[in-house]
Amino acid sequence: MSKLHFIIILLFFPVFVLANEIDECGNNNEARALVKLIKSDNQQKRISIRCNSLLTEAAEAKAKKMSELGLVVHNLEGGPNSRLRNLGYKLPYYYGYDFNSNQVEAIAGGYSDAEEVWDAFKRSELHRTHLLGDLDFYKEQDEIGVAFIKKWESPHVEYWVVYLTKGYEKNQTKLAEFTEIPNKSLFIIQHDKLK
C-alpha cells in the first residue's frame, strides 16, 4: 500500500466511524434529526447520550406495529420495559417489571417532522422530564434509539418511538438515591389531526 493510500484511509476513517454511530441513533433521517434535537437542546441535563442500535431496532419494530394497528399506545405486546428486556436489552434491576412499567419510552402520533414532535414532547411535562433528564432518575439514562414510520393509510399517518434508558454496566446500581421511580405508561402524545 502506498503512503498516499494510507493517508486517504486515515482521513476518511473518522468520517466512516461517525456515520455509523449516527445511523445507530435512528432508522431514517427524520428519526436521526429528532435525536439531534434531543441531544443538543439547551435544556438537556445529560452530559452525553450514546446511540444504541438495539434500541433503534426496538423503536422501529414498535413504530411499525403502531402503524399497522393504527394505535399510539405504550402497551402493545407488553409494556415498554418488558419489550426491551424481551429483545435482550439489559435494564437496571430497579426498573419496573409490571405490565404498565415505563421508564424508557416516549411515543407520539400525527407529527410530520422532528421539530414538530420535539415541540410536542417538550410541552408534555412527563415527556420533557424524561427526554431532557430533569430528574436524577432520568439524568443517568445515557443510551438512545429512535424510529419514525410514515404510513398514509394508517389513522395517525406518522408514528414516533423514542427509547432513552440507562446503558448496561457491570454494576448496574443507582447513581443517586431516588425518592420515587417515575412511570409514564399512560401518557401519550397525539396530534389532533383526526378531528
Secondary structure by P-SEA (a helix, b strand, c coil): ccaaaaaaaaaaaaaaaaaaaaaaacccaaaaaaaaaaaacccccccbbbbbaaaaaaaaaaaaaaaaaccccccccccaaaaaaaaccccccccccccccccbbbbbcccccaaaaaaaaaacaaaaaaaacccccccccccbbbbbbbbccccccbbbbbbbcccccccccccccccbbbbcccbbbbccccc
